[in-house]
C-alpha cells in the first residue's frame, strides 16, 4: 500500500470510529451527523465518503496512527461527538474507553476527559480543561 492509500485509510478509519460512536447509543442524531460531516470536511473528505463508510464498514479495519498528535485528534473528536447530542450514554463512554485504550491512552486520563465533557453538556468546554488533563498524564 502506497503512502497516499495509507493516509486515505487513516482518514476513513478516523471517520469509522466516529460513526461507531454515533451508533453506540442506537439513536440517530442530526447533530452528530453534522459533526461527523464537519470532521470529514476537515479531513478532506465529503458526506458521500461518510455514507460509503457507514454502509460498508466491513471494508475497513481500524488503523491507529503512530503519531501522538493524530491519535489525540481522534480522541478529541470522539469526546466532542459524545456530548454533541446533549446526552452522554454509557455505551458511548464504554466505546470511547475501548478506542482510547487501543490508541494508547491511559484509562484514568480518558475517564477524566469524559467527566469534563459530561460537565459541559450544552456549553463550551473551557479551552485549557482538556489540556490540563493531558499535561497531568504525559511526561
N, C-alpha and C positions, 0 to 999 in steps of 0.2 A: 504494500500500500504506500503510495507516494505521500509527501508532506501535505499537499492540498487535500487529498482524500482523508487523511488523518484529522486535519483541522475541521473539515466538514463533519466528520463523525463525532468529534468532541462537541461541536455546537449542537448537533442533533441529540446527543446524549444529555446535554445540559437541558434542552427543552423536554426531553423524555422524562427526566427527573421531575421537572415542574408539572408535567401532565400527570404523572403518577400521584403527586401530592394533591393536585386539584381533584382527582378522582377518589382519593383516600376516604373522604367523608361521605361519598355517594350522593353528593348534592351538586347540581350544575349551578355555577355562579357566573353570570356575565362579567362580573368584576374580575374574577380570576382569569377568565378568557382574555379580557382586555390586558391584564398584567402580563400574561404569557405572550401575547402578541407584541407587546412593547419590548419585552426581553428579546423576542425573535428579531424584531427590527434592529435592536442594538447589536445583535449578533450577525446582522447582515442577511437575515432570512425573512420570509414573509408568512402571512397566515396560511397560505396553501401548504407550505412546508410543515407547519404545525399540524394541520389537518392530516397530512400524509403520515406523520409520525404517530399521531393518535390512532389512525385507522389501521396501521400496520406495525404495532410495537414489536411483533415477533421478528422483524427485520433488524432490530437494534440490540446491541449489547451495551451495557453501561461502560463508559470509558471515564476513568478517573484521571484528570490531568495531573501531571507530575508537578507543575509549578504551583506553589502555595497560593499565590495571588489568584490563580484561576479557580482553585478549589474554594477559596474564600468567597469569590464572586458567586459561585453556585450556592454556597451556604447562605449568603445574604439573600439571594433571590428566593431560596426556599423559605427562609424565615419571613420575608416580607409577603410572599404569596400566602403563607399560612394564616396571616392576620387580615388579608385583603378582603375577605368576605365577612368580616366583623365577628367571626366565630373561630375559635381555636379548638378543634376537635381532638380527642385523644388519639384517634387513628392517624391524624396529621402529625401529632407530636411523636408518636412511635416511628413513623416513616422518616421524619427529619432526623431522629436519633440514629436510625439504621444507616441512612445515607451519609450523615456526617461522620459516623464511625468508619464507614468504608472509605471516606475521603481522608481519614487520619486525624480527625478532631476528637479531643477528649470529651467523653460523655458529660462530665461536670461543666465544661465550658459551654457545650451545646445546650444543656439544661438552663444555665444562667441566661443565655441569649434568648431562649424560648420564653423564659419568665419576663424578660424585658418586653418582648413582643406582646405577651398577654396583658401586661400592664398598660400598654399603649394602643389597645384596640380602639379604632375610631379616631386616633390622633397621631400626630407625627412622633416618631421615635427620636429622642434627643440625639444629636449628632455624635456625641462622644460616648454614649452609653454602651454601644457595642464595642467600640474601640477600646474602652477601658477594660472590658471583659477579656478581649483578645490580648491586650498588654499583660494582664494578670497571668495568662496561661502560656504565652510564648516567651521563649528565652531570648 
